[in-house]
Amino acid sequence: MMTIPLTFQKTIIGMHKEKGEKWLQELPDFLLNWQKQQEATLLSPFELSYNYVAPVLLSNGRSAVFKISYPSKEFLREVQTYQAFQQGKFVRMLDCSLQDSWVLMEYLSPGTPLKESGLSDLENVSIAAGILPTLWSAPDFSNFPTVREWSKGLERLRSRFSGNTGPLPAHCVEKAEKLYDELFASEREVHLLHGDLHHGNILFDGDQGWTAIDAKGVIGEKEYDCIQFMINELQDQQDRLSVLRDRISRFCDVLQLDRERMIAWGFCHSVLSAAWCIEDGQNSWEWGIGCAGLFDELMQE
């Protein structure tokens, strides 16, 4: 019997309750059967968050990465995003099953994440800025969710708390709602975005160089796709505001993006991420509100 890490179990049960617990109970047998069917050997999983991800040795001696998700429409969109990004600096997909919610991807070697690169903070930003345009050129993205649809997480927050904002500061939610309205009213050209590009989702491969993984897939302005990277690896920075300001400037300079819109989107997304934490049963919403505060300071400059 394969052992599923306890922290991963807690995350899945926290998000999906009884259905998540049932899925976890069935997962070890599924993984054993998958190995038999594929004539492959699953190795110990990587550090897990919301998906079970592990290296796998295939019957031809080739290494790959296996990823299985709790069944959801988000998984279908994720696979569609992988397919759309295959011409960009994105990990290659080898096989998948929409029915069983798994995907098999090439193994990036050595697979060093950008957060362990030893490069300076702005050098890391430049690497991310070099990857994003290769993804934004995807030609067909009509079947993907939009940033506007994502923003409805704030509506669900109010519904959950009878019109109020629960533990989130009301003034932050109200400002995000107002800014969202303004940004959508003036929205410009949109693209299929990665949706979750950060220091842990960029890995180094000896053949392909720095390569993106784990895309979410969302339709929005280019500025929106920089936000997740900008607020990642920020908590341990001594001067968070200065680091965030410099990251914004580097993204805008390299990619010719709009600084004001990037900051406004950043505020909105930070509040939204806090609302998602509450929705998913997580207790880490304070960081999202903290990031919103940093973006708010930048808006006042």
C-alpha positions in Angstrom: 0.0 0.0 0.0 1.3 3.4 -1.0 1.4 6.0 1.8 -0.1 9.5 1.1 1.6 12.3 3.0 -0.5 13.5 6.0 -0.2 17.2 5.1 -1.5 16.5 1.6 -4.4 14.6 3.1 -5.3 17.5 5.4 -5.2 19.9 2.5 -7.5 17.8 0.3 -10.0 17.1 3.2 -10.0 20.8 4.1 -10.9 21.7 0.6 -13.2 18.9 -0.4 -14.5 17.5 2.9 -16.1 14.0 2.7 -15.6 13.7 -1.1 -12.0 14.5 -0.6 -11.6 11.9 2.1 -13.1 9.3 -0.2 -10.8 10.2 -3.1 -7.8 9.9 -0.8 -8.9 6.5 0.4 -9.1 5.3 -3.2 -5.8 7.0 -4.3 -3.3 4.4 -3.2 -5.0 1.6 -5.1 -5.4 3.8 -8.2 -1.7 4.6 -8.1 -0.8 0.9 -7.9 -3.1 0.0 -10.8 -1.8 2.9 -12.8 1.8 1.6 -12.4 0.7 -1.9 -13.6 -1.1 -0.6 -16.6 1.7 1.8 -17.6 4.5 -0.6 -16.7 6.0 2.2 -14.8 7.4 2.8 -11.3 6.3 5.8 -9.2 8.9 7.1 -6.9 8.5 9.1 -3.7 6.4 12.2 -4.3 7.7 15.8 -4.4 6.7 18.2 -1.7 2.9 18.3 -2.2 0.4 21.1 -2.1 -3.0 20.7 -3.9 -2.0 17.8 -6.2 -0.2 14.5 -5.9 3.0 14.8 -8.0 5.8 12.3 -8.2 8.7 11.3 -10.5 8.1 8.1 -12.4 10.4 5.7 -14.3 8.8 4.5 -17.5 9.1 1.1 -19.1 11.5 2.5 -21.7 13.9 3.8 -19.0 12.8 7.4 -19.5 12.0 9.5 -16.5 8.8 11.6 -16.4 6.6 13.4 -13.8 3.2 12.1 -12.9 0.5 14.4 -11.5 -3.0 13.5 -10.4 -5.6 16.0 -9.1 -8.8 15.8 -7.3 -11.4 15.6 -10.1 -12.7 19.0 -11.1 -13.3 21.3 -14.0 -10.1 23.1 -13.1 -8.1 20.0 -14.0 -9.7 20.0 -17.5 -8.8 23.6 -18.0 -5.3 22.9 -16.7 -4.7 20.2 -19.3 -6.1 22.5 -22.0 -3.7 25.2 -20.9 -0.8 22.7 -21.1 -1.8 21.9 -24.7 -2.1 25.6 -25.6 1.4 26.4 -24.2 3.3 23.5 -25.9 5.0 25.9 -28.3 6.2 28.2 -25.5 8.7 27.8 -22.7 6.5 25.3 -21.0 7.0 21.7 -19.9 6.0 19.1 -22.5 3.0 16.9 -21.9 3.4 13.2 -22.7 0.0 11.8 -21.9 -3.1 12.5 -19.8 -6.5 11.1 -18.8 -9.3 13.6 -18.4 -11.5 10.8 -16.9 -9.0 10.0 -14.1 -7.6 13.5 -13.7 -3.9 12.7 -14.3 -1.2 14.1 -16.6 2.2 12.7 -17.5 4.9 15.3 -18.2 8.5 15.3 -19.3 11.1 15.3 -16.5 13.1 18.5 -16.4 16.7 17.9 -15.4 18.2 18.9 -13.0 14.8 20.6 -12.3 16.3 23.3 -10.1 13.5 25.8 -9.2 14.2 29.5 -9.8 13.9 30.2 -6.1 17.1 28.1 -5.6 18.9 29.7 -8.5 21.2 31.9 -6.4 20.5 34.7 -8.8 19.6 38.2 -7.7 15.9 39.1 -7.2 15.8 41.2 -10.3 17.6 38.6 -12.4 14.8 36.2 -11.4 12.2 38.7 -12.5 14.0 39.0 -15.9 13.8 35.2 -16.3 10.1 35.2 -15.6 9.7 38.1 -18.0 11.4 36.1 -20.7 9.1 33.2 -20.3 5.7 34.9 -20.2 5.6 36.3 -23.8 6.2 32.8 -25.2 3.0 31.7 -23.5 0.8 34.7 -24.3 0.9 33.9 -28.0 -1.5 30.9 -27.7 -3.9 31.3 -30.6 -7.2 29.9 -29.3 -8.3 30.5 -25.7 -12.1 30.7 -26.0 -12.8 27.9 -23.5 -10.9 29.3 -20.6 -12.2 31.3 -17.5 -11.6 35.0 -17.4 -10.2 37.2 -14.7 -13.7 38.6 -14.4 -15.0 35.1 -13.5 -12.2 34.7 -11.0 -13.2 38.0 -9.3 -16.5 36.5 -8.4 -14.7 34.9 -5.5 -15.5 38.2 -3.7 -19.2 37.8 -4.4 -19.0 34.3 -2.9 -17.2 35.7 0.2 -20.1 38.1 0.8 -22.6 35.4 0.2 -20.8 33.2 2.7 -21.0 35.9 5.4 -24.5 37.3 4.7 -23.3 40.3 2.7 -20.4 41.0 5.0 -16.7 40.2 4.5 -16.0 37.7 7.4 -12.5 38.1 8.8 -11.3 40.2 5.8 -11.2 44.0 6.4 -14.3 45.4 4.8 -12.5 48.5 3.4 -10.0 46.2 1.5 -12.8 44.1 -0.1 -14.8 47.3 -0.9 -11.7 48.8 -2.6 -11.0 45.7 -4.5 -14.6 45.5 -5.8 -14.4 49.2 -6.9 -11.1 48.7 -8.6 -12.3 45.5 -10.4 -15.2 47.5 -11.8 -12.9 50.2 -13.1 -10.4 47.8 -14.5 -13.0 45.7 -16.3 -14.7 48.8 -17.7 -11.3 49.9 -19.3 -10.0 46.4 -20.1 -7.7 46.2 -23.1 -6.4 43.3 -25.2 -6.5 40.0 -23.3 -4.5 36.8 -23.7 -4.4 33.3 -22.3 -2.3 33.7 -19.1 -0.3 31.2 -17.1 -2.2 32.3 -14.0 0.2 31.0 -11.4 3.8 31.8 -12.5 6.1 32.1 -9.5 9.6 31.1 -8.4 8.6 27.5 -7.7 6.9 27.1 -11.0 9.9 27.8 -13.1 12.5 25.0 -13.3 15.8 24.7 -15.1 16.4 22.1 -17.7 19.7 21.4 -19.3 18.3 21.3 -22.8 15.5 23.9 -22.6 16.8 26.4 -20.0 14.3 27.9 -17.7 10.9 26.4 -18.2 7.4 27.0 -16.7 5.2 24.4 -15.2 1.8 24.1 -13.4 -0.3 26.7 -15.4 -3.8 27.5 -14.3 -5.0 29.1 -17.5 -7.1 32.3 -17.3 -8.0 35.1 -19.8 -6.8 38.5 -18.9 -4.5 41.4 -19.4 -0.7 40.8 -19.5 -0.2 42.8 -16.3 -2.3 40.3 -14.4 0.1 37.4 -15.2 3.0 39.1 -13.3 1.2 39.4 -10.0 1.7 35.9 -8.6 5.5 36.2 -9.2 5.7 39.6 -7.6 4.2 38.5 -4.3 6.0 35.2 -4.2 9.2 34.9 -2.1 8.4 38.3 -0.6 7.6 37.4 3.0 11.3 37.0 4.0 12.4 40.2 2.3 13.7 42.8 4.7 12.1 45.7 2.8 9.0 44.2 1.1 7.8 47.4 -0.3 11.0 48.3 -2.1 11.4 44.8 -3.5 7.8 44.8 -4.8 8.4 48.3 -6.3 11.5 47.1 -8.1 9.9 43.9 -9.3 7.0 46.0 -10.8 9.5 48.3 -12.5 11.5 45.5 -14.0 8.4 43.7 -15.4 7.1 46.9 -16.9 10.4 47.9 -18.4 11.1 44.5 -20.0 7.6 43.8 -21.2 6.4 47.3 -21.8 3.4 47.0 -19.4 1.3 49.6 -17.6 2.5 50.2 -14.1 -0.7 51.7 -12.7 -2.8 48.8 -14.0 -0.4 46.2 -12.7 -0.5 47.7 -9.2 -4.3 47.9 -9.3 -4.6 44.3 -10.5 -2.2 43.4 -7.8 -4.3 44.9 -5.1 -7.4 43.2 -6.4 -5.8 39.8 -6.8 -4.2 39.9 -3.3 -7.6 40.5 -1.7 -9.1 37.8 -3.9 -6.4 35.3 -2.9 -7.3 36.0 0.8 -11.0 35.3 0.0 -9.9 32.0 -1.8 -8.0 31.0 1.4 -11.2 31.3 3.4 -13.2 29.5 0.8 -10.7 26.6 0.7 -10.6 26.3 4.5 -7.1 27.8 4.8 -6.1 30.1 7.6 -3.4 32.0 5.6 -5.6 34.9 4.4 -3.6 37.4 6.3 -0.7 37.3 3.8 -3.1 38.2 0.9 -4.3 41.2 2.9 -0.7 42.1 3.7 0.2 42.1 0.0 -2.9 44.2 -0.7 -1.6 46.8 1.8 1.8 46.9 -0.1 0.0 47.5 -3.4 -2.1 50.2 -1.8 1.0 52.0 -0.6 2.3 51.9 -4.2 -1.0 53.3 -5.5 -0.5 56.4 -3.3 3.0 57.2 -4.6 
